[in-house]
Amino acid sequence: MIKYSLFKNHFTQAEKDCVVFIQERRTITLPETIETMTGRGKSITDTQVLSVLNEFSHVVSEHLKQGDSISTVARIPYKFTKQYLIRSTTCDLS
């Protein structure tokens, strides 16, 4: 399947003329995603990741059936250190 986008063609007078832009995209499979997660020297196995993702999928599905909304944004708390704040706020604009 080819992914594409249609945009109004401003170079013609016809109201319904469009320009097609092909959207080049690569599809990443679940096994590739798991391999990436475990291939960087992590201490978890492919089987463990798959198990967690399956359970996550089941829980999300159950909540959606109950009419709940799901947010997958991870809000992982982290501590700002003085060193981090100095590095992140110092910049030379000249």
N, C-alpha and C positions, 0 to 999 in steps of 0.2 A: 504494500500500500504506500502511496506517495502522500506525504503531508504537504499541504500548501496553504497559502493565505491569499485572499482576494482583496485588492485595493482599487478604489475608483481611479480610472484612467483620466488624468487631467490633460492629456495631450489630444483628446478627441472631444467633439461636441456632443456625442451620444450620451444620453443620461445614464444608460445601464452598461456602458463599456467598463471592463475591469482589466486589471493587470494581475497576472498570476505570479507569485513568488514561491518557489519550491523551498520547503523547510527541511533542511538536512538534519536529521536526528538519528541518534543511535539508541537502540532499545537495550537496556541493561536488564538481564534476567535475575531472578532471585538467587540462583546458584552463583552467579558472578558477584552479586552484592555480598553474599555470605563469604565468598572466597576473599574479597577485598577486606572484609571486616576481620577475618581470622588470619590473613596472610601477612600481616605486619608484625609478626612476633607476639601476637596477643596470646593470652593463656587460655582462651576459650576455644572450643572445638566447633567445627561446622555443625555437628549434631546438636550441640547446646544452643547455638544461635538459631537454628531452624526450630528447635523446640520452643524457645522464647517467642519467636515471631509467630508461630502457630498459636500459642496461647494468647498473645497480644491480639491477633486477628479474631480469635474466638470471643474475647472480652469486648472488643470494639463492636463486633456484630451483635452481641447480646444487648449492649447499651443502646445501639441504634434501633433495635427491635422494640425497646422500651420507650423510644421517643427522645432519648437523650442526645445532646450534641457532643461531639468529640473534638478536642484540641490536641494536636500532636506536637505542639511547640514545647520543647523541653525547657523547663525553667530550673536549671541547675545552679544552685547558689555557689558563688565563689567569693573569695576574700580579696579585696583590693589591697595591695601592699603599697607602701610609700614608694618603693622602687618602681612598681608598675605605673603608678600615677605620674611619676616624673617622666618615665619613658613615653607614656601615651600622650602627655599634654605638652611636651616640649617640641617645638617645630621652628624652623628657620624660614620665615616668609620673604626673605630678601632675595 
